[in-house]
Amino acid sequence: MIQTIDDAYFKEYIASTSTPIIIDFWAEWCSPCKQIAPILEELDSEYKESIQIAKIDIDHNNGTTVQYDVRSIPTLLFFKNGENLGRTVGAISKQLIIDKLEHLQLL
């Protein structure tokens, strides 16, 4: 299940597990964010034993958005053991997300 997190819980969340995490920076008004949402749901279902996925709304969580220099959405950040290993920007395909996970050795 994709979890919704906020600035207050962000650091604790990314440090809470050794499982790779994808953080989706999004906003309700963002059409590309709505396009990528079902893809993330599919990935969450298919890889629930291997990765975690969480969403953070940029309109209500400016601290984390600024800290990670998120300037366009959707932006996906990839974490393992609390470390930011990479990002993608835009509504990309499921295969490109899988390719990124494999490139970062998270799958």
Secondary structure as GFF3:
##gff-version 3
##sequence-region A 1 107
A	DSSP	beta_strand	3	4	.	.	.	ID=ss1
A	DSSP	alpha_helix	7	15	.	.	.	ID=ss2
A	DSSP	beta_strand	21	26	.	.	.	ID=ss3
A	DSSP	alpha_helix	31	46	.	.	.	ID=ss4
A	DSSP	beta_strand	52	57	.	.	.	ID=ss5
A	DSSP	alpha_helix	62	67	.	.	.	ID=ss6
A	DSSP	beta_strand	75	80	.	.	.	ID=ss7
A	DSSP	beta_strand	83	89	.	.	.	ID=ss8
A	DSSP	alpha_helix	94	103	.	.	.	ID=ss9
###
